Amino acid sequence: MGRATARGSGRTGRTWPQRILIGVNVVLVLACLGIAAGLTKIRTTLEQVPVVDVGGALSAPVDVGQPRNVLIIGTDSHKGLDKSDPVVKGRLEGENLADVIMVLRVDPTDGSARLLSIPRDSKVELPDGSKQRINAAIGGPQGPKTLVQTIKRNFGISIDNYVEVDFAAFKDLVEVLGTVPVYFTTPVRDRTTGLYIDDAGCIPLNPDQALAYARSRHFEFKQNGKWKTDGTGDLGRISRQQDFMKRAMRRASDQGIRNPSTATGMVDAAASAVVLDDTLNVGTILDLLGQFRSFNPDDLVTYQVPTEAAPSGGVAYQEVIWDQAMPMLRPFWSQGDTRQPADVIVDVKGSSKASDTLQSLSDQLDAAGFDAEPVEARGAGSATTITHGPLGRDAAVLLARYLGTVPKLVEDPDIIGFRVVLNVGNPAPTVRSEPLPIDQLPPALTTTTTTPPPPGDGTVPEESSTTTTVLEGAPPDAAPPGIVPTDPEKAAACH
């Protein structure tokens, strides 16, 4: 994992019930900070938040008034726990996986916020070329950097900032809020996490109940006097977590605005629960929070990358359903018909023997505004080329305009979004300080292209529907996927 340092004093150990919750309240953490943005104490508190070095994997810093993508993860690290702790059972020493992976896109230009959840068992290609579950990406020696690279290369999403949460303070946050109300149309339970809700209705969850609900992967509900299992497992949990986050944000907003001392308590709890990348300074956080201070949690648009069960070699992989996923990914890429350097992810790929050259080219392209990073590979070609995907031709042409010699463009259908690969040949290309005028490009590259609509009807869903995947190993009497009973009207009125 990347280097972590604290701006203030060190953190004390927590008990396993506090640490085991993964991923549900990270947006709540940000909301808690936002509520108290006007308090003098918040600046001192934020300066004590630990930071992590993500290296060059993040995109170039963006202006606070521009859209940004924040990678938010919750890890299942058991570092610091006693060996007799139940959560350590069956775990390898030093094991650290990302159990919840979310990308939050905030756009100050229109005041919108979108949240994309990536199922932890999604099968992806890691930077080393291996195919693994995405939650394994953070477990290597470079930790967060590897996870950022994995998301960029598999989903075409540039990452501007990184927030890591181990949720040691989850119960502390709920305690400050008092309770978080959730609507249930039937009694529900999860005997694994200790969730037992005996009555239907708008139920205010206390810290212990909230913890059990947010952790629930073996969720059951009572129907016609019998317990039915939600066969969607972790995928169904994501949907419930997203709903819980909205409810917790609303509760935090109500409580904090009315009571500054409550807001201060939420800030203290939040600050002990997060690790930030070292480019996300206090000034930027306060500016962002100021812009979104009046944001309505009900306006948070949520998506879940659709997947289907694809077990292989004894591993319960989830395969991304790309034709359904593409419309959900598009809002997390740059918008508009004209590409700018900041819109383009560039893998500067070449022989490991030319590592210094790859790094130099990446630095120069970063300075020009691209999101560039060196990638060492075997068998580098003799000629420099730019490889792009079906949506990335304009991005490739833009990159070509910044090179001393315009290279050949090659299309690869497997490359997602506006990511391109600069295959560095011999001699290596040079980088221009200003782009080559379009009228000086070879005629074959001057034809403009219109970005085609995403697969399907071309529209982006305003909110993802409940997953339709039944996980392998679900009980034979599991309820049909995605029909856990709910009453939208009563659920919306549950405050």
N, C-alpha and C positions, 0 to 999 in steps of 0.2 A: 504494500500500500504506500501511497505517497507520503512525503514527510509531513507530519502534523506538529504544529507548535501552538502554544497558548499565548495569547496576548496578556492574559492575567494569571491568576493562581490556578493550580491544577485542580482536576475534578476528583471527587471521592467516588468510591465504588458504590454500585447500586445492587439491590436484590434482583433475583431473576425475574419475578413478575413484572418489574418495571422495565427490564431490558428486553424481554422477549417480544414485545409488540413491535412489529415491523411495518412501517410505512403509512399508517392511516392519518397521522395528524401533522404532516409536514406543511401543508397549506395553512392549517390552523396556526402553526408556529409563526408563519409569515404574517398572518392576520393579526395575531397577538402583538407582534412588533409594530404593525401599522397603526393599531388603535392608540398606542402610546407614543406615536411619533412626535407629538408635541411636547412630551415631557422631557425635562432636562436630563433626567436620569438615564434615558435610553442610550444616549451617546456613550456614556461611561460603560454601560452594560454591554453594548455592541463591541466595544474595544476589547472586551475580555473573551469574546467568542473565539474558539480555536480555529486555526486556518490550516489548509492542506495545499500542497504544491501539486498542481495538475500538469506542470510542464507546459509544453507548447501545444497541447491538444485542444485548448480552448481557442475560439476564434479571436480575432483582434478586438480590442475593447470598442464597444459601441457607445454612442452618445446616449445619455439618460432619457432623451426624448424619443429614441428609436425603439422599434420592437426588439425583444431579446428572448432567447430560449434559456431557461434555467433547468438543468438536470437535477432532479431531486431523487435521492435514493435512501432506502432504509436497509441497514445491514443486519445480519443475524449473528454478528460477532459475539462470542462469549468471553472475550478477553477480560480478565480481572475477576471472573466468577470463581467461586470455590469449586474444587473438583467434585464435591459431593452434591453440587447443585443439579437438580433434575434436567435442566436444559443442556448440560454438558454431556449427558449420557449419549454414547454412540457418536460423539463428535471428535474430529481430529484436532490436535493442538494447533492453534493458529488459523483454523478454518474461518473464512470470512466470505460470505456470499451476499449478493444484493437481492433481498427477497422482494422488495418493492422498487420499481423503476418507473419514474414519471418524468415527463417533460412539461414544464409550465411555460407557456408563451404569453407574455404580457405586451400589449401594444398601447403605449401612451397616446398614440395619434388618434385612436378612436375609443380608448378606455376599455378595450376588451381583454379578456383573459380566457385561455383555453388550457385544458389539462389532458395530456395523452398518457395513458397507462400502457406499459409494455409487459405482458405476462412474463413472469420470471423463468418459465420453462421454454420460452421461445428458442427455437434452434437457429443459431446464427453463426457466421464465420468470424472468429476472433482475428486480431491483427497477425497472429502467427500462422494463420491459414487453417487452423483446426476448427472443426464444427462442434460446438458445444452449446449448452443452455446459456442464455445471456447472463444469468445471475452468477455464472462462474467467472465472468470477465474481471470482476473486482478482486478476485482471490489471488492474482499473481503479484509479483514483486513491485509492479508499477501501479497496481490497484486502480484508483480513479482514472488515471490517464488511459489505461487500457479500455475501461468501460466507455469513456467518452469517444475514443477511436472506434470502438465497436458500433456504437449508435450512429456515428457519422457515416461509416462505410456501409452499414446495412440498411439504414433508413434515410440517409441523405439529409440529416438534420444537423445543422451547425449548433454547437453548444457555446453559449456566451458565459454562463456561470454554473457553478457546481455547489450543491448543498447536500450534505450527508447527515443523516439522522439515525441515532440508535434508539431513540425513544425512551431513554432512561427517565425522562421527565413527563411521560405521557399522563400517568395518573396524577402527577402534580398539576398539570394543566387542567384536567377535568375537575380536580378538586377546587381550583380557583374559580372555574365556571359554575361550580355547584353540581349541575347535571346537564346532560345533553339529551333532549327529547327525540325519540325515534318512534315512528308509527308501525305497529304490527297488526295485521288483520287476524292473526291466529297466534296461539302460544308458539314459542320457538325454543330451540335448545341446541347446544353443542356440548356433548359430554366430554369431549377432549379438552376444551378450553374452560369448561365450567359455566357456560352460558345457560341460564334457565329463566325464561320469561313466561310466567304462568298465565298471564292474562293478555287479551287483545286490547288494542287501543293505543293512545299516545302515551308512551312509557318514558319517564325521565330516567335515563341511565346514569347510575352513580359511577365513580371511577372503576370499581371492580367489574361492573356489568359492561361498561364501555370497553374495557380492555378485552374481556372475553368475546364481545361482539365483533370487535375489529380484528381479532385473531382468527375468527371462526372460518375453518375450511371444511368442516363436517357438519354443515348447517342443516337442521331439521325443522320442519314445521308441521303442525297438527292439522289434519284434514279429515273430516268425517270421523273423528274420534281416533284416528290412527296417525302415527308419526311417519312422515314422508321425508326422504332425503333429497336435498338439492344436489344433483349429480354434477354440478358445474365446478365444485371444489374451489380451487384458487381463483379461477376466472369469475365465479360468482362472488367471491370475496372482494374482488376488485370493485365490482359494481356497488356492493354495500359500503365499501370504504369511501368511494367517491361521494355517495349520498351522505355518509356520516360527516365527511369533511365540510360539505356545504352547511349542514346543520350546526356543526361545531363553530364554523366561522360566523354564522348568524348569531349564535349564542354569545360568542366572544365579542362581537360588535355591540350587541345590546348591553352586555354587562360592562364592557370597558368604557363605552361612551358615557354611561350613567355614573360610573364610579372610577375615578382616576386611580385610587389605591388598588382596585381590582386589576386595572390595566398594568400597573407596576408589577403586581404579582405574576401576571401572565408573561411579562417581559423577562422576569427573573427565571421563570420555569423554561421559557423558550430558549433563552441564551445558554442554558445548561444542556440543551438537547441537540444542538446543531454544530456542524463543522462547515465552514465556508471556504471557497477557493480564495487564494491570496490576492486576487484582483478585485474582489467585491468589497470595496472600502465603505467606511461608515457614511461618507458623504453620498455615495451612490445609493446606498440602501435608504437613507432618509429621503432623498429626492424621489425615488420610486414609490416609497410608502406614502409620501405626500400626495403624489398624483393619483394613487389608488385608495386613498383613505376612505372615500365615500363609496367604494365599489360594493355593489349588491351581490352577496354570495350566490343568490339565485341566478345571476347572470353568468356564472362560471360554466363554460361549455366543456363537457367531458367526453372523452373518447377512450375506447379500449381497442388496441390492435387485435383484430379477429384472428383466431388460430383454430387449428383442429388437431386432435390427438394423432401423433405420429411416433409411437414407441419404436425404439431401435436399440438393439444390444442391451436390453434390460433397463434402458433409460427412458423415462416418461417425457419425451420431447413433445413440444407443441410446434406445429409447422404454421408459419404465417400464411394466411390466405391473401395473397398479394392484390388480387383484383378488387377485393373488398377493403383492403388496408390503404390503398393509394389515395382515395378521397379524404381519408382521415389524416394522412401525412401532409397533404398539400398545404393546409393552413400553417404548418410549422416551417415551411420553406418561405423564401421571399415572395412577396406578392407583386403583381404588375407584369407587364409584357417585356420590359427592358431590364436586362441583367446588369448588375453592378458588381465590382470585384468582391464586395462583402457578401454577395449572394452565393459565391462559388467556393465549394470545398475542393481543394487540390491535393491529391496524393503525389508527392514528388518522388517517383519510384526509380530505383537504380541499384547497381551493384553495391554490396557492402564495402567493396574496396574504394568506392567513391563517396563514403559517408560524409566527408567534409564538404564535398561539392553539393551533395543533396541538402545538407543543412544550410549552406550558403544560399542556394536557390530558394529554399523555403523561407529564409529570413527576408530575402529581397521581395518575394511575392507577398509575404505578410505586410511588409512596409508599403506595398502598393495597394493593400486593402483586402487581399484574398485570405481565405482560411486555409493556409498551406501547412503541410507537415511532411517531413522526409519518411520514406518507406523503403527499407532495404529488402532486396529480393535477389534470388539467384537467376542467372541466365538473362541479364539485362540485354536488350537489343542494341544493335550497332547504330541505329538511326533514332533520333528523337521523334516521338509521336505523341498525340493527345488522344486518349480514349474517353468516350462519353457515352451516356445512356440515351434512350429514346427521347427524354425530355431535356437533355443537356447539350444539344448542339450549339445553341447561342452562348452558353457558358464556355464551351470549348473555343469558339471563335473569339470571345473576349480574352481568354487566356492567351491565345495565339497572337493577338495584337500587342501583348506585352513582351513577347519574346523577340530576340534579335533577328532570328530567322523563323519564318512561319513554317511550322511542321505539318506533317500529314495528319488528318483527323480520321479516327477509326471509331465505329459505333459498336458498343457491347450492350446487348439487351438486358444484361443482368445488373447494370449500374443504375442506381436509383437517384432520381431528382437531379439537382444541379451539381452533383459531384463529378469531377473529372480526374483522370490519371495522366500526369505528365511523365511519360516514359523517357528517362534521360539517357541519351545515346552518347556516342563519342564522335566529335567533340560535344561537350555539354552546351546547352543553350545559354545565352545571356539574357538579362532582363532589362527592358527599357524603363526609363524613368517616366515616360509618357507613352500611352498606347499609340500604335500605328494607326493613322487615319484609315477609316473604312475604305475609302476610294483607292488606297494603295494595297489592299489585300488582293490575293489571287481571285480571279472571277468566280471560281467554284465556291469560295467562302463568303461572297458578298450577298448571296441570296438570303434574305431575311426569312425567319421561320416563325410560325405562330405556335405557342405552346399548346399541344392538344389537350382536350379535357381529360380528366381522369377516367379510368374504366367505369362502366356502368352508365348512369344517366347524366354524368358530368356534374352533379351537384354534391356539395359537401354536407353530410348530415349534421344537423345542429347539435345533436347529442346521440351518442352511441346507444344502440339498443342492448338489451340484456343478452349476454352471450348465448349461443345456441350449441355449445360444445359440451357433450357429456364426457367426463374424464374417464380414462381407462381405470378399471377397478371400482367404479361406482357400484353401489349395491344394486342387485337385480330389480328391486322394487323402487328404485330412485324415480322421483317425479320427472316428467318430461322437462327438458332443460329450459331455464329461463322463465318458469311460470310460478316462482315463489309468490304466493298471493300478496297482492298489494292493492290499495285503494288510493289512486293518485290524488283525488280531491281531498280526502281526509289526511293523507300523508302531507300534502302541501300546507294544510291548516295546523299541523302539529308543530307548535313552537314552544 
